[in-house]
Amino acid sequence: MPRKPKKGYFVRGQFIAEGSAEDIALKAELKGGDEPSRTDLKRESAELQKLGESLLTLRADLMQRLQLPEKLLEALADAKRITNFEGKRRQMQFVGKLMRGLDEDALQAVRDALDEQRQGSASEALALHRAEQWRDRLITNDEALQEWLAAHPETDTQQLRALIRQARKDAPADRDAVSRGLAPRHGRAYREIFQLVRQQLEQEGPPPGFAPSP
């Protein structure tokens, strides 16, 4: 996927990335000092610790692609195992400290990987929602079957028709008993229609123009 542009600004035609040595030096110059303020350091530390916390949720394949330092990977693995609140807090502070050792390119790669995971989650959620809508329409509306077959002619028509008939037979008559947990909500055919539709939609990918929210 295309890499997001780094955050920063231009000074005399030169791009200055936020957090870079040039950025820190310019800010120090504007403040009349050689070192970043304690407030700047505290804010940067908090941002990096938060970024490190996000890494705890990153998929294994995306994590492997980052090729992070072994010490940081071990610290993240330890953080996942710690259940004590105070112990977890101290461990994440340590993770934040290790994150400060990464250069800007490595930090941007981490942000890109997290963005990629969020986009994938949004796409998957959309596919599930579309599959649920199609399943319900196929069971309740006779015209929906023709619409589906027109859009997906490779579908096993006989199999889908049989599943729809069975799902309609299995539909619970006593909705009150279902709501109180005294009768099954749906049968096997209902779930199989969902799986059939979902697999077909996943092969097609998201609809044209789909753009996950950031």
N, C-alpha and C positions, 0 to 999 in steps of 0.2 A: 504494500500500500504506500502511497506517496507520503513522504515525511512532512510533518507540519513545520512551518517556519518557526525559527526561534523567536522568543520574545526579546525585544530590545529597541534600540533607537539609533539614529544617525548623528554623528558629530563630524562636521567638516567632510562630509561624503563618506565617512567610514562607519560601518555598522558595528555597534557595541551591543553585545549580548548581555542580557540581565544576568547578574551573578558572576560575570567574567572578571578577570583581574583588571581589565580596562574600566569596566563599570564601577568597581570598587574604588579605583584610583580617582576617577572623575568625581564620584560622590564625595570622596574625602577632600578633594581639591575645592569643591564648592562649599564644603563646610569649614574649610580652612585648616584641616588636619590631615594627617597621614594615615590614620586608621579609621575603619568604619565604626560608627557609634555602637554602643551597647544595645541600643534599640534595634539597629539593623541586624546585628549578629543574633539577637534573640528571635527576631522575626524569621530570619533565614533558617535558624535551627528548628523552629516550630514547623516551618514549611517542609523541610527535609524529613523531619520525624513523621509528619502526616503522609508524605510520599512513601516512606518506608512502611507505614501501617497498611497502605494500599497494596503493597507488594505481597502481603500475607494472603490476599485473595486472588492473586494472579495465577492463571492456568500454568501447569507444568511446562507445556510446550513453549509458551511465551517467555517463561522465566529462563528456560534453557537457552533461548535465543539471545538473551541479554548478556550472557557470559559475565556475570557479576563476580567480584572477588570472593574467594572461598570463605574468608572470614565473615563477610556479610551474609552469605548464604547460610552458614552455620548459625549465625545470630538470629536470622529469620526462622530457621527450623526450630531453634530453642524457644522462640517467642510463641510459636504455634503450640508447643507442648505445655507451656506454663499456664496454669489456671488461676493461680493466686493473683488478685488484683494488683497489689503493690509490686509483686515480683514481675508481673507483666509490664507495669508502668516503667520500672527501672530498665527492663530489657529493651523496651521500645526507645528509651532514651539512648541506650547503647547503639541501637540500630540507627537512630538519627545521627549519632556521632560518626558512625561508619559511612553513612550516606554523604557526609560532608567531604569524605575523601574521594568521591567520584567527580570526574570532570564534567563540564557542561554537556558534552556530547553523550556521555553515559546517562546523565540525568534526563536528557531529552529522549533518549531511547526508552527509558523507563516510562516516561509520560506517554510516548507513542504506543507502547505495549498495553498500557492501561486503557488508552482510548480505543485500541483495536478490540480489546475484550468487551468494553462497554457497547461498542457497535455491534459485535457479534451477539451479545445478549439481547439487544433491542430487536435485531433481525429474527432471532429465534422466537422471541415473544410474539412478534407479528405473525410468524408462520403458524404458531400454535393457535392464535386467535382466528386466523383465516380457516384453519382446519376445523375448528369447533363450529364456526359459522356454516361451512359447507356441510358438515355432518348433520347439523340440526335441520338445515334446509332440505337435504336429501331425504331425511326421514319424514318430514312434515309436508313437503311440497312436491307433487308429481312432476311439475315442470322443471324443477331443479336438476333432475336426473338428465334430461335432455341438454340442459345448459352445460352440465359437467362433461358429458360425453362429447359435446361439440368442441369444448375447450381442451379436452384430454382424450382424443380418440383412441389412444393406446390402452386405455383402461379395459380390464376384463369385464365386459358389460354383464355377462351372465352371473359372475360372482357378485358384482355390486348389486344387481337387482335382488339376488337371493338374500344378501345381507340386509338390504332395506326392508324386504318383506318380513324377515325374522325380527328385526329391530322393532317394527311396528307391532308384531305379535307380542313381543316381550315388554312393550311399554306398560308400566304399572297403571292399573285402573283406579286404584285407591291412592290418590295423591296425599291424603291425610296420613295414611299408614306409612307412606314413604318418608314424609317430613318428620314423623316420630320415630323413624328407624325400625319400624316393624315389618317393612317389606323392602326388597332390593330396589335400588333406584334405577339401574339399567342392566341389561343383559350383555352377553358376550358379543353379539352382533353389533351392538351400539359402539363398543370399544374397537371392534375390527374395522368398522367404517371409518372411524377417526384415524386409525393407523394407516389405512389405505390412502386416504386423502392427504394425510400429513406427509407420507413418503413421496407422493407425487408433487406436492407443493415444494418440498425441500429440494427435489431435483431441478425444479424450475428456478429456484432462488427467489429473492424478494421482488415484488412488482416494480415495474418501471417507475422511476422517480422517487423510490424510497430512499430516504436519508435519515438515519437514526439521529435522535436528539443528542447533543453533546452532554 
